[in-house]
């Protein structure tokens, strides 16, 4: 049941992740379970500037030539 619930459109953390990290990738956050996972990743990696330790961060920031990190609002 939990994995089939739709996400709420007003989650600022999930919107931030969508706009900065997964906007052009084949990753979707379309269930409550995926939304909760995204929030957990944000809290554990993004909020602590541990981008290179995150599986998504390793892919997103791979071979960019720059030191990127998520922007906080």
PyMOL commands that set and color helices and strands:
alter all, ss='L'
color gray80, all
select helices_A, chain A and resi 2-4+12-20+32-44+46-48+51-53+55-60
alter helices_A, ss='H'
color red, helices_A
deselect
rebuild
show_as cartoon
